[in-house]
Amino acid sequence: MKDMTAFSKKYYRSLEPLINPASLGRPVDWAKLFGRSAPLELEIGSGNGEFMNRRCLDRLECSFVCVEVSWASAKSAFSRLDNPPRSNVRLVILKG
């Protein structure tokens, strides 16, 4: 995790949107995870993060979960979701 922290500081302000799927209880308490009760939207495959970036800025009243299998796509999504930082989106990487 030390390397991830160095990577985070170099490229992103925070990896806060990242969720470790192994740490999630079943069923997932999304309201607790986001710190609020809100409609939840799921995106499978964030690509370069452009769509999710626009979507979560346009719909601040919703919480968003992106599921990604590619670390390269996740990095691109992080860079888009970091400016401005937002609290209504989380990213789950299922494999690296």
SEDREN-705579 format. One record per atom (N, C-alpha, C, CB): y, x, z; residue in one letter; atom name. Coordinates in nm, 4 decimals, padded with zeros to 6 digits. Glycine has a CB too. Layout:
<lokols>
LOKOL; Y; X; Z; A; CA;
...
</lokols>
This chain:
<lokols>
LOKOL; -00.1201; 00.0825; 00.0000; M; N;
LOKOL; 00.0000; 00.0000; 00.0000; M; CA;
LOKOL; 00.1257; 00.0863; 00.0000; M; C;
LOKOL; 00.0003; -00.0935; 00.1208; M; CB;
LOKOL; 00.1142; 00.2097; 00.0481; K; N;
LOKOL; 00.2297; 00.2987; 00.0495; K; CA;
LOKOL; 00.2816; 00.3220; -00.0916; K; C;
LOKOL; 00.1938; 00.4321; 00.1154; K; CB;
LOKOL; 00.1898; 00.3456; -00.1874; D; N;
LOKOL; 00.2301; 00.3653; -00.3266; D; CA;
LOKOL; 00.2972; 00.2406; -00.3824; D; C;
LOKOL; 00.1091; 00.4025; -00.4125; D; CB;
LOKOL; 00.2493; 00.1229; -00.3464; M; N;
LOKOL; 00.3079; -00.0025; -00.3926; M; CA;
LOKOL; 00.4501; -00.0162; -00.3409; M; C;
LOKOL; 00.2230; -00.1222; -00.3475; M; CB;
LOKOL; 00.4742; 00.0263; -00.2180; T; N;
LOKOL; 00.6083; 00.0185; -00.1617; T; CA;
LOKOL; 00.7036; 00.1104; -00.2369; T; C;
LOKOL; 00.6063; 00.0543; -00.0128; T; CB;
LOKOL; 00.6592; 00.2310; -00.2682; A; N;
LOKOL; 00.7421; 00.3240; -00.3454; A; CA;
LOKOL; 00.7684; 00.2664; -00.4839; A; C;
LOKOL; 00.6739; 00.4631; -00.3566; A; CB;
LOKOL; 00.6669; 00.2093; -00.5456; F; N;
LOKOL; 00.6822; 00.1473; -00.6764; F; CA;
LOKOL; 00.7818; 00.0322; -00.6689; F; C;
LOKOL; 00.5467; 00.0978; -00.7290; F; CB;
LOKOL; 00.7678; -00.0492; -00.5648; S; N;
LOKOL; 00.8567; -00.1633; -00.5466; S; CA;
LOKOL; 01.0021; -00.1193; -00.5361; S; C;
LOKOL; 00.8168; -00.2419; -00.4224; S; CB;
LOKOL; 01.0283; -00.0185; -00.4558; K; N;
LOKOL; 01.1656; 00.0259; -00.4347; K; CA;
LOKOL; 01.2252; 00.0862; -00.5612; K; C;
LOKOL; 01.1713; 00.1270; -00.3215; K; CB;
LOKOL; 01.1401; 00.1459; -00.6437; K; N;
LOKOL; 01.1900; 00.2077; -00.7663; K; CA;
LOKOL; 01.2274; 00.1026; -00.8709; K; C;
LOKOL; 01.0853; 00.3034; -00.8235; K; CB;
LOKOL; 01.1455; -00.0010; -00.8840; Y; N;
LOKOL; 01.1643; -00.0962; -00.9930; Y; CA;
LOKOL; 01.2163; -00.2340; -00.9512; Y; C;
LOKOL; 01.0362; -00.1134; -01.0638; Y; CB;
LOKOL; 01.1871; -00.2765; -00.8301; Y; N;
LOKOL; 01.2213; -00.4114; -00.7858; Y; CA;
LOKOL; 01.2801; -00.4042; -00.6460; Y; C;
LOKOL; 01.0971; -00.5046; -00.7885; Y; CB;
LOKOL; 01.3594; -00.5009; -00.6119; R; N;
LOKOL; 01.4130; -00.5067; -00.4759; R; CA;
LOKOL; 01.3045; -00.5416; -00.3753; R; C;
LOKOL; 01.5264; -00.6085; -00.4675; R; CB;
LOKOL; 01.2080; -00.6243; -00.4189; S; N;
LOKOL; 01.1073; -00.6717; -00.3261; S; CA;
LOKOL; 00.9840; -00.7189; -00.4008; S; C;
LOKOL; 01.1630; -00.7837; -00.2394; S; CB;
LOKOL; 00.8689; -00.7056; -00.3378; L; N;
LOKOL; 00.7466; -00.7667; -00.3895; L; CA;
LOKOL; 00.7174; -00.8951; -00.3118; L; C;
LOKOL; 00.6266; -00.6680; -00.3798; L; CB;
LOKOL; 00.8183; -00.9485; -00.2451; E; N;
LOKOL; 00.8016; -01.0679; -00.1627; E; CA;
LOKOL; 00.7347; -01.1838; -00.2376; E; C;
LOKOL; 00.9360; -01.1125; -00.1107; E; CB;
LOKOL; 00.7634; -01.2054; -00.3662; P; N;
LOKOL; 00.6967; -01.3176; -00.4338; P; CA;
LOKOL; 00.5460; -01.2992; -00.4512; P; C;
LOKOL; 00.7588; -01.3387; -00.5684; P; CB;
LOKOL; 00.4953; -01.1768; -00.4321; L; N;
LOKOL; 00.3540; -01.1490; -00.4544; L; CA;
LOKOL; 00.2685; -01.2041; -00.3412; L; C;
LOKOL; 00.3311; -00.9989; -00.4691; L; CB;
LOKOL; 00.1619; -01.2751; -00.3780; I; N;
LOKOL; 00.0684; -01.3317; -00.2808; I; CA;
LOKOL; -00.0678; -01.2676; -00.3027; I; C;
LOKOL; 00.0599; -01.4876; -00.2937; I; CB;
LOKOL; -00.1297; -01.2228; -00.1959; N; N;
LOKOL; -00.2662; -01.1726; -00.2023; N; CA;
LOKOL; -00.3582; -01.2938; -00.1932; N; C;
LOKOL; -00.2959; -01.0680; -00.0876; N; CB;
LOKOL; -00.4336; -01.3247; -00.2992; P; N;
LOKOL; -00.5166; -01.4455; -00.2951; P; CA;
LOKOL; -00.6193; -01.4437; -00.1825; P; C;
LOKOL; -00.5874; -01.4630; -00.4266; P; CB;
LOKOL; -00.6642; -01.3258; -00.1407; A; N;
LOKOL; -00.7626; -01.3175; -00.0330; A; CA;
LOKOL; -00.7031; -01.3599; 00.1008; A; C;
LOKOL; -00.8175; -01.1757; -00.0227; A; CB;
LOKOL; -00.5705; -01.3551; 00.1127; S; N;
LOKOL; -00.5066; -01.3907; 00.2398; S; CA;
LOKOL; -00.4771; -01.5403; 00.2518; S; C;
LOKOL; -00.3779; -01.3127; 00.2559; S; CB;
LOKOL; -00.4987; -01.6133; 00.1450; L; N;
LOKOL; -00.4693; -01.7570; 00.1468; L; CA;
LOKOL; -00.5822; -01.8334; 00.2149; L; C;
LOKOL; -00.4478; -01.8101; 00.0033; L; CB;
LOKOL; -00.5464; -01.9228; 00.3057; G; N;
LOKOL; -00.6450; -02.0100; 00.3677; G; CA;
LOKOL; -00.6867; -02.1187; 00.2691; G; C;
LOKOL; -00.5892; -02.0724; 00.4975; G; CB;
LOKOL; -00.7883; -02.1912; 00.3039; R; N;
LOKOL; -00.8328; -02.3019; 00.2197; R; CA;
LOKOL; -00.8332; -02.4282; 00.3028; R; C;
LOKOL; -00.9734; -02.2747; 00.1593; R; CB;
LOKOL; -00.7706; -02.5349; 00.2631; P; N;
LOKOL; -00.6809; -02.5423; 00.1478; P; CA;
LOKOL; -00.5508; -02.4650; 00.1745; P; C;
LOKOL; -00.6495; -02.6897; 00.1138; P; CB;
LOKOL; -00.4831; -02.4274; 00.0667; V; N;
LOKOL; -00.3587; -02.3512; 00.0798; V; CA;
LOKOL; -00.2492; -02.4423; 00.1333; V; C;
LOKOL; -00.3164; -02.2891; -00.0563; V; CB;
LOKOL; -00.1796; -02.3965; 00.2343; D; N;
LOKOL; -00.0657; -02.4699; 00.2904; D; CA;
LOKOL; 00.0605; -02.4216; 00.2188; D; C;
LOKOL; -00.0543; -02.4490; 00.4469; D; CB;
LOKOL; 00.0879; -02.4798; 00.1033; W; N;
LOKOL; 00.2006; -02.4352; 00.0200; W; CA;
LOKOL; 00.3340; -02.4561; 00.0906; W; C;
LOKOL; 00.2006; -02.5096; -00.1138; W; CB;
LOKOL; 00.3480; -02.5636; 00.1656; A; N;
LOKOL; 00.4738; -02.5875; 00.2376; A; CA;
LOKOL; 00.5003; -02.4741; 00.3366; A; C;
LOKOL; 00.4695; -02.7239; 00.3119; A; CB;
LOKOL; 00.3979; -02.4296; 00.4060; K; N;
LOKOL; 00.4141; -02.3184; 00.5006; K; CA;
LOKOL; 00.4446; -02.1893; 00.4253; K; C;
LOKOL; 00.2868; -02.3011; 00.5875; K; CB;
LOKOL; 00.3763; -02.1669; 00.3156; L; N;
LOKOL; 00.3950; -02.0447; 00.2374; L; CA;
LOKOL; 00.5375; -02.0333; 00.1829; L; C;
LOKOL; 00.2950; -02.0404; 00.1222; L; CB;
LOKOL; 00.5935; -02.1450; 00.1379; F; N;
LOKOL; 00.7290; -02.1459; 00.0832; F; CA;
LOKOL; 00.8352; -02.1734; 00.1893; F; C;
LOKOL; 00.7393; -02.2492; -00.0265; F; CB;
LOKOL; 00.7927; -02.2185; 00.3064; G; N;
LOKOL; 00.8890; -02.2496; 00.4115; G; CA;
LOKOL; 00.9618; -02.3803; 00.3877; G; C;
LOKOL; 00.9887; -02.1386; 00.4238; G; CB;
LOKOL; 00.9028; -02.4657; 00.3066; R; N;
LOKOL; 00.9627; -02.5963; 00.2784; R; CA;
LOKOL; 00.8591; -02.6845; 00.2099; R; C;
LOKOL; 01.0905; -02.5819; 00.1898; R; CB;
LOKOL; 00.8813; -02.8140; 00.2168; S; N;
LOKOL; 00.7980; -02.9096; 00.1457; S; CA;
LOKOL; 00.8700; -02.9461; 00.0167; S; C;
LOKOL; 00.7687; -03.0366; 00.2329; S; CB;
LOKOL; 00.8050; -02.9218; -00.0972; A; N;
LOKOL; 00.8687; -02.9463; -00.2272; A; CA;
LOKOL; 00.7600; -02.9700; -00.3315; A; C;
LOKOL; 00.9607; -02.8263; -00.2689; A; CB;
LOKOL; 00.7952; -03.0371; -00.4418; P; N;
LOKOL; 00.6983; -03.0485; -00.5514; P; CA;
LOKOL; 00.6545; -02.9080; -00.5947; P; C;
LOKOL; 00.7595; -03.1274; -00.6726; P; CB;
LOKOL; 00.5276; -02.8957; -00.6294; L; N;
LOKOL; 00.4714; -02.7660; -00.6650; L; CA;
LOKOL; 00.4331; -02.7640; -00.8130; L; C;
LOKOL; 00.3487; -02.7340; -00.5770; L; CB;
LOKOL; 00.4747; -02.6599; -00.8825; E; N;
LOKOL; 00.4363; -02.6412; -01.0223; E; CA;
LOKOL; 00.3559; -02.5130; -01.0332; E; C;
LOKOL; 00.5613; -02.6368; -01.1157; E; CB;
LOKOL; 00.2529; -02.5158; -01.1181; L; N;
LOKOL; 00.1635; -02.4034; -01.1377; L; CA;
LOKOL; 00.1735; -02.3555; -01.2816; L; C;
LOKOL; 00.0186; -02.4415; -01.1025; L; CB;
LOKOL; 00.1894; -02.2254; -01.2977; E; N;
LOKOL; 00.1867; -02.1662; -01.4319; E; CA;
LOKOL; 00.0729; -02.0663; -01.4358; E; C;
LOKOL; 00.3235; -02.0976; -01.4683; E; CB;
LOKOL; -00.0144; -02.0818; -01.5330; I; N;
LOKOL; -00.1257; -01.9891; -01.5496; I; CA;
LOKOL; -00.0904; -01.8962; -01.6644; I; C;
LOKOL; -00.2611; -02.0645; -01.5763; I; CB;
LOKOL; -00.0739; -01.7684; -01.6313; G; N;
LOKOL; -00.0339; -01.6680; -01.7294; G; CA;
LOKOL; 00.1173; -01.6652; -01.7431; G; C;
LOKOL; -00.0993; -01.6957; -01.8655; G; CB;
LOKOL; 00.1807; -01.5721; -01.6756; S; N;
LOKOL; 00.3270; -01.5680; -01.6768; S; CA;
LOKOL; 00.3845; -01.4951; -01.7976; S; C;
LOKOL; 00.3767; -01.5024; -01.5514; S; CB;
LOKOL; 00.2987; -01.4295; -01.8754; G; N;
LOKOL; 00.3484; -01.3549; -01.9912; G; CA;
LOKOL; 00.4537; -01.2549; -01.9466; G; C;
LOKOL; 00.4066; -01.4505; -02.0979; G; CB;
LOKOL; 00.5704; -01.2581; -02.0103; N; N;
LOKOL; 00.6767; -01.1646; -01.9701; N; CA;
LOKOL; 00.7670; -01.2239; -01.8623; N; C;
LOKOL; 00.7609; -01.1253; -02.0915; N; CB;
LOKOL; 00.7369; -01.3451; -01.8165; G; N;
LOKOL; 00.8116; -01.4070; -01.7082; G; CA;
LOKOL; 00.9359; -01.4832; -01.7514; G; C;
LOKOL; 00.8506; -01.3037; -01.6116; G; CB;
LOKOL; 00.9665; -01.4827; -01.8801; E; N;
LOKOL; 01.0887; -01.5467; -01.9281; E; CA;
LOKOL; 01.0899; -01.6973; -01.9013; E; C;
LOKOL; 01.1054; -01.5211; -02.0766; E; CB;
LOKOL; 00.9795; -01.7661; -01.9333; F; N;
LOKOL; 00.9744; -01.9105; -01.9123; F; CA;
LOKOL; 00.9858; -01.9442; -01.7637; F; C;
LOKOL; 00.8443; -01.9686; -01.9700; F; CB;
LOKOL; 00.9073; -01.8730; -01.6807; M; N;
LOKOL; 00.9101; -01.9013; -01.5369; M; CA;
LOKOL; 01.0486; -01.8726; -01.4798; M; C;
LOKOL; 00.8033; -01.8177; -01.4627; M; CB;
LOKOL; 01.1124; -01.7680; -01.5259; N; N;
LOKOL; 01.2470; -01.7347; -01.4800; N; CA;
LOKOL; 01.3426; -01.8512; -01.5058; N; C;
LOKOL; 01.2978; -01.6070; -01.5498; N; CB;
LOKOL; 01.3433; -01.9036; -01.6267; R; N;
LOKOL; 01.4309; -02.0167; -01.6596; R; CA;
LOKOL; 01.3913; -02.1413; -01.5808; R; C;
LOKOL; 01.4262; -02.0462; -01.8106; R; CB;
LOKOL; 01.2620; -02.1662; -01.5732; R; N;
LOKOL; 01.2123; -02.2880; -01.5087; R; CA;
LOKOL; 01.2490; -02.2923; -01.3597; R; C;
LOKOL; 01.0601; -02.2979; -01.5255; R; CB;
LOKOL; 01.2297; -02.1830; -01.2896; C; N;
LOKOL; 01.2579; -02.1876; -01.1448; C; CA;
LOKOL; 01.4076; -02.1863; -01.1158; C; C;
LOKOL; 01.1912; -02.0694; -01.0740; C; CB;
LOKOL; 01.4899; -02.1382; -01.2087; L; N;
LOKOL; 01.6352; -02.1492; -01.1907; L; CA;
LOKOL; 01.6845; -02.2903; -01.2217; L; C;
LOKOL; 01.7078; -02.0478; -01.2801; L; CB;
LOKOL; 01.6197; -02.3555; -01.3184; D; N;
LOKOL; 01.6584; -02.4916; -01.3564; D; CA;
LOKOL; 01.6108; -02.5961; -01.2566; D; C;
LOKOL; 01.6039; -02.5245; -01.4932; D; CB;
LOKOL; 01.5038; -02.5663; -01.1838; R; N;
LOKOL; 01.4448; -02.6651; -01.0931; R; CA;
LOKOL; 01.4338; -02.6072; -00.9523; R; C;
LOKOL; 01.3057; -02.7101; -01.1439; R; CB;
LOKOL; 01.5475; -02.5850; -00.8909; L; N;
LOKOL; 01.5515; -02.5260; -00.7567; L; CA;
LOKOL; 01.4837; -02.6135; -00.6519; L; C;
LOKOL; 01.6950; -02.5006; -00.7160; L; CB;
LOKOL; 01.4698; -02.7417; -00.6816; E; N;
LOKOL; 01.4078; -02.8340; -00.5862; E; CA;
LOKOL; 01.2551; -02.8220; -00.5848; E; C;
LOKOL; 01.4477; -02.9774; -00.6193; E; CB;
LOKOL; 01.1979; -02.7449; -00.6777; C; N;
LOKOL; 01.0530; -02.7278; -00.6872; C; CA;
LOKOL; 01.0114; -02.5893; -00.6409; C; C;
LOKOL; 01.0055; -02.7517; -00.8304; C; CB;
LOKOL; 00.8860; -02.5796; -00.6008; S; N;
LOKOL; 00.8239; -02.4508; -00.5703; S; CA;
LOKOL; 00.7292; -02.4179; -00.6855; S; C;
LOKOL; 00.7476; -02.4539; -00.4316; S; CB;
LOKOL; 00.7231; -02.2900; -00.7222; F; N;
LOKOL; 00.6448; -02.2467; -00.8379; F; CA;
LOKOL; 00.5452; -02.1395; -00.7987; F; C;
LOKOL; 00.7364; -02.1950; -00.9485; F; CB;
LOKOL; 00.4247; -02.1518; -00.8543; V; N;
LOKOL; 00.3211; -02.0513; -00.8364; V; CA;
LOKOL; 00.2775; -02.0061; -00.9745; V; C;
LOKOL; 00.2002; -02.1066; -00.7532; V; CB;
LOKOL; 00.2872; -01.8755; -01.0000; C; N;
LOKOL; 00.2397; -01.8160; -01.1247; C; CA;
LOKOL; 00.1090; -01.7444; -01.0946; C; C;
LOKOL; 00.3459; -01.7176; -01.1863; C; CB;
LOKOL; 00.0081; -01.7689; -01.1748; V; N;
LOKOL; -00.1187; -01.6989; -01.1613; V; CA;
LOKOL; -00.1310; -01.6052; -01.2804; V; C;
LOKOL; -00.2401; -01.7987; -01.1535; V; CB;
LOKOL; -00.1522; -01.4783; -01.2518; E; N;
LOKOL; -00.1561; -01.3763; -01.3561; E; CA;
LOKOL; -00.2792; -01.2884; -01.3369; E; C;
LOKOL; -00.0269; -01.2905; -01.3545; E; CB;
LOKOL; -00.3343; -01.2386; -01.4455; V; N;
LOKOL; -00.4476; -01.1467; -01.4382; V; CA;
LOKOL; -00.4084; -01.0070; -01.4861; V; C;
LOKOL; -00.5647; -01.1999; -01.5213; V; CB;
LOKOL; -00.2925; -00.9941; -01.5439; S; N;
LOKOL; -00.2473; -00.8664; -01.5979; S; CA;
LOKOL; -00.1347; -00.8077; -01.5128; S; C;
LOKOL; -00.2007; -00.8834; -01.7429; S; CB;
LOKOL; -00.1542; -00.6849; -01.4634; W; N;
LOKOL; -00.0488; -00.6205; -01.3850; W; CA;
LOKOL; 00.0727; -00.5942; -01.4722; W; C;
LOKOL; -00.0994; -00.4890; -01.3226; W; CB;
LOKOL; 00.0527; -00.5624; -01.6009; A; N;
LOKOL; 00.1656; -00.5380; -01.6921; A; CA;
LOKOL; 00.2525; -00.6631; -01.7040; A; C;
LOKOL; 00.1146; -00.4948; -01.8321; A; CB;
LOKOL; 00.1912; -00.7782; -01.7185; S; N;
LOKOL; 00.2677; -00.9036; -01.7250; S; CA;
LOKOL; 00.3348; -00.9335; -01.5918; S; C;
LOKOL; 00.1763; -01.0206; -01.7651; S; CB;
LOKOL; 00.2650; -00.9061; -01.4829; A; N;
LOKOL; 00.3232; -00.9291; -01.3508; A; CA;
LOKOL; 00.4470; -00.8427; -01.3301; A; C;
LOKOL; 00.2200; -00.9005; -01.2411; A; CB;
LOKOL; 00.4429; -00.7163; -01.3725; K; N;
LOKOL; 00.5595; -00.6282; -01.3600; K; CA;
LOKOL; 00.6779; -00.6833; -01.4380; K; C;
LOKOL; 00.5257; -00.4868; -01.4090; K; CB;
LOKOL; 00.6525; -00.7321; -01.5563; S; N;
LOKOL; 00.7596; -00.7908; -01.6371; S; CA;
LOKOL; 00.8162; -00.9150; -01.5694; S; C;
LOKOL; 00.7082; -00.8258; -01.7777; S; CB;
LOKOL; 00.7279; -00.9977; -01.5159; A; N;
LOKOL; 00.7733; -01.1182; -01.4455; A; CA;
LOKOL; 00.8567; -01.0809; -01.3235; A; C;
LOKOL; 00.6531; -01.2051; -01.4032; A; CB;
LOKOL; 00.8116; -00.9797; -01.2469; F; N;
LOKOL; 00.8877; -00.9351; -01.1295; F; CA;
LOKOL; 01.0297; -00.8942; -01.1680; F; C;
LOKOL; 00.8161; -00.8177; -01.0606; F; CB;
LOKOL; 01.0425; -00.8208; -01.2759; S; N;
LOKOL; 01.1764; -00.7727; -01.3136; S; CA;
LOKOL; 01.2679; -00.8896; -01.3485; S; C;
LOKOL; 01.1676; -00.6751; -01.4330; S; CB;
LOKOL; 01.2132; -00.9937; -01.4095; R; N;
LOKOL; 01.2952; -01.1117; -01.4420; R; CA;
LOKOL; 01.3252; -01.1960; -01.3184; R; C;
LOKOL; 01.2245; -01.1979; -01.5470; R; CB;
LOKOL; 01.2289; -01.2090; -01.2309; L; N;
LOKOL; 01.2444; -01.2945; -01.1131; L; CA;
LOKOL; 01.3258; -01.2286; -01.0026; L; C;
LOKOL; 01.1088; -01.3328; -01.0594; L; CB;
LOKOL; 01.3566; -01.1027; -01.0185; D; N;
LOKOL; 01.4283; -01.0290; -00.9152; D; CA;
LOKOL; 01.5796; -01.0416; -00.9257; D; C;
LOKOL; 01.3905; -00.8848; -00.9210; D; CB;
LOKOL; 01.6302; -01.0904; -01.0368; N; N;
LOKOL; 01.7751; -01.0915; -01.0567; N; CA;
LOKOL; 01.8210; -01.2252; -01.1129; N; C;
LOKOL; 01.8174; -00.9776; -01.1503; N; CB;
LOKOL; 01.8754; -01.3139; -01.0350; P; N;
LOKOL; 01.8958; -01.3018; -00.8903; P; CA;
LOKOL; 01.7651; -01.3293; -00.8165; P; C;
LOKOL; 02.0065; -01.3991; -00.8421; P; CB;
LOKOL; 01.7473; -01.2720; -00.6969; P; N;
LOKOL; 01.6264; -01.3007; -00.6187; P; CA;
LOKOL; 01.6187; -01.4496; -00.5871; P; C;
LOKOL; 01.6243; -01.2177; -00.4876; P; CB;
LOKOL; 01.5000; -01.5040; -00.5866; R; N;
LOKOL; 01.4849; -01.6463; -00.5541; R; CA;
LOKOL; 01.3637; -01.6682; -00.4662; R; C;
LOKOL; 01.4730; -01.7306; -00.6817; R; CB;
LOKOL; 01.3697; -01.7723; -00.3893; S; N;
LOKOL; 01.2643; -01.7978; -00.2911; S; CA;
LOKOL; 01.1702; -01.9105; -00.3323; S; C;
LOKOL; 01.3258; -01.8305; -00.1578; S; CB;
LOKOL; 01.1898; -01.9687; -00.4496; N; N;
LOKOL; 01.1069; -02.0828; -00.4890; N; CA;
LOKOL; 00.9939; -02.0457; -00.5840; N; C;
LOKOL; 01.1927; -02.1876; -00.5530; N; CB;
LOKOL; 00.9594; -01.9166; -00.5927; V; N;
LOKOL; 00.8505; -01.8753; -00.6808; V; CA;
LOKOL; 00.7634; -01.7714; -00.6110; V; C;
LOKOL; 00.9060; -01.8188; -00.8136; V; CB;
LOKOL; 00.6313; -01.7838; -00.6342; R; N;
LOKOL; 00.5341; -01.6876; -00.5835; R; CA;
LOKOL; 00.4438; -01.6473; -00.7001; R; C;
LOKOL; 00.4504; -01.7474; -00.4638; R; CB;
LOKOL; 00.3934; -01.5256; -00.6959; L; N;
LOKOL; 00.3074; -01.4723; -00.8009; L; CA;
LOKOL; 00.1752; -01.4294; -00.7406; L; C;
LOKOL; 00.3750; -01.3542; -00.8735; L; CB;
LOKOL; 00.0668; -01.4770; -00.8009; V; N;
LOKOL; -00.0690; -01.4421; -00.7577; V; CA;
LOKOL; -00.1330; -01.3606; -00.8696; V; C;
LOKOL; -00.1548; -01.5710; -00.7242; V; CB;
LOKOL; -00.1794; -01.2399; -00.8362; I; N;
LOKOL; -00.2491; -01.1581; -00.9351; I; CA;
LOKOL; -00.3961; -01.1613; -00.8981; I; C;
LOKOL; -00.1934; -01.0101; -00.9399; I; CB;
LOKOL; -00.4778; -01.2113; -00.9911; L; N;
LOKOL; -00.6197; -01.2283; -00.9611; L; CA;
LOKOL; -00.7004; -01.1022; -00.9845; L; C;
LOKOL; -00.6764; -01.3395; -01.0437; L; CB;
LOKOL; -00.6586; -01.0173; -01.0752; K; N;
LOKOL; -00.7238; -00.8872; -01.0924; K; CA;
LOKOL; -00.6241; -00.7924; -01.1567; K; C;
LOKOL; -00.8541; -00.8990; -01.1790; K; CB;
LOKOL; -00.6404; -00.6653; -01.1356; G; N;
LOKOL; -00.5459; -00.5672; -01.1875; G; CA;
LOKOL; -00.6026; -00.4906; -01.2952; G; C;
LOKOL; -00.4999; -00.4764; -01.0840; G; CB;
</lokols>
